[in-house]
Amino acid sequence: MKIKDQSLLKSEAYINGEWIKKETSFSVYNPFNNEEIAQVSDCTQADTDLAISAADKAFKIWSTYTANKRSRILQNWYKLIIENVKDLAHILTVEQGKPLPEAIGEIKYGASYIEWFAEEAKRVYGDVIPGQSKKNRITVIKQPVGIVGAITPWNFPSAMITRKIAPALAAGCTVIVKPSEYTPLSALALAELADRAGFPKGVINILPSNNAQEIGETLTSNSKVKKISFTGSTRVGKLILKQSADQVKKVTLELGGNAPFIVFADADIDAAVEGCFASKFRNGGQTCVCTNRIFLHESIHDEFVEKFTAKVKSIKTGYGLEEGIQIGPMINEDAVTKDINLLKDATSKGATIITGGQRKEGLFLEPTVICDLDSQMDIFSSEIFGPIAAIYKFDSESDVIEMANNTNYGLASYFYGRDYALIWRVAEALEFGMVGINTGVMSTVAAPFGGVKESGFGREGSKYGIDEYLNIKYMCWGGVE
Ligand code: SIN
């Protein structure tokens, strides 16, 4: 791989501050051309146990550092990531497929969580509460939960790691990361920079593995691990929740989505087209917050579809390292097949493909616009996770709210409209953790990211993000007279 600093290309596990080469390894492929990029050490239960012991020892040191000291090390890490942004983005594009400018954006987005929580580390305030008896005083302190297991996805191989472990580290926790088997190289490059930043041994451990289940079960069944944070499918999230229940572990789940994008009759159509395009096609449609169901008021339906389709037709797909590419390949064969089947199901039930719809060589599906959809089609209730814009028509506010909420998911939602009262009504009525109002992009470190219903619970980013890694302890002081 052509990067400046070759030492960022790691293929070993990172446990207790050591790079550990395993006898068995698994292949990582470039999804654009299916070429093998690396053979990466394949961790097992034994490695996970080793990482847990290391994280346990390290916790006794790291959690007693002053917040300032932890903050400075996090800041070192942030600076190193920014200095190496080009190399990190290159690695990310090669293993994940997203276009290089988008990969650069992800590295900066991911780094912003480290910068943010380096600051928040110093603001983990307690409380003093007046007691109900004259003799008593009440104080509250916050303490790190302990060892955190972070299981992260392939769609944001860098940012989903930092979004979890930066607040954990800031709080004083130690971490064990199981990155996706599709994209372990970005995680290992982050570990190399963390090593240079000065984290003590065992504070950060990265376990690449082709056997997510084995690592997940080891993390959830070990009582030393106090918290699991997972981003991925709702199916796997439910398993992790069940496994964590035995020890009543703290859990954060950032799971699937089925985001509605509603355009009301009075909306600024050009702005809505832009917003919808950004939300739908970010990362080739492979984000949990991507628009999944576009609801257009019947009075603006045709105008929107015409303008939106023109933009979709202009999308350049190809190799993410080439200039001008807007969408790279999908992640694997299953992802492409799933979307092709959704299109087949919809068209067999009366839907119309306006543009796209064809499979292309490699892991590509043409950017697609499909209309005349209804709630009986599989596409209505499935997370598309690909470049298909699925369009529905509505005629009343109450109907569209009912349709939008007609899903087990509750992560992101979006709508465009101008009427002030309508905006309040709709924003309050949508059963989602996040609502974009006249915007299609709302992910930022400053805001609490997370869902309701089967999209999970817990919040990442913002002032709330660090609370997920802290326990509240109440101390009652008696005999104060
Ligand atoms: C995700 O797809 O899970 C994260 C996307 C984001 O942070 O915007």
Boltz pocket constraint, residues with backbone or C-beta under 6 A from the ligand:
constraints:
  - pocket:
      binder: B
      contacts: [[A, 155], [A, 156], [A, 231], [A, 254], [A, 255], [A, 286], [A, 287], [A, 288], [A, 289], [A, 443], [A, 449]]
      max_distance: 6.0
